[in-house]
Amino acid sequence: MPGTEFRRKLYRRGSSFETTIPRPLLFALEKDKKYNVVFSFEPDANKWFVKFEERP
């Protein structure tokens, strides 16, 4: 069975970021760039994974 995957835009809201992503997970991102957050579920492992991809 293929996994499920969806994307959300990551954007600033005042002095913080969208509340769906905990701030400590953003440590490696450059603050001046824009990103999508990619949530993917692997049914075989029964786990969700979070990736960040840069937006143009």
C-alpha positions in Angstrom: 0.0 0.0 0.0 1.5 3.4 -1.0 2.0 6.0 1.7 0.1 9.2 2.1 1.8 12.5 1.6 0.6 16.2 1.7 2.3 19.6 1.8 1.7 22.8 3.7 3.3 26.2 3.2 5.5 27.3 6.0 5.2 31.0 6.7 5.8 33.6 9.4 3.0 34.7 11.6 4.2 37.7 13.6 7.4 36.7 15.3 6.8 32.9 15.0 5.9 30.3 12.4 2.7 28.4 11.7 1.7 26.6 14.8 1.6 23.1 13.2 5.4 22.9 13.2 7.1 23.1 16.6 9.9 25.7 16.6 12.7 23.3 17.6 12.2 21.4 14.3 13.0 24.5 12.3 16.6 25.0 13.6 18.2 24.0 10.3 16.1 26.2 8.0 17.3 29.5 6.7 14.9 32.2 7.9 15.1 34.2 4.7 13.9 31.4 2.5 10.4 30.0 1.9 9.6 26.3 2.5 6.8 23.8 2.1 6.4 21.3 4.9 5.9 17.7 3.5 4.1 15.3 5.8 4.3 11.7 4.6 2.9 8.5 6.2 4.5 5.1 5.7 1.9 2.5 6.5 4.4 -0.4 6.8 6.2 1.4 9.6 3.0 3.1 10.9 4.9 6.4 11.2 4.6 10.0 10.0 7.7 11.8 8.6 8.2 15.5 8.2 10.4 17.0 5.5 11.0 20.6 4.4 11.5 21.6 0.8 12.5 25.0 -0.4 9.9 27.0 -2.4 11.0 29.0 -5.4 
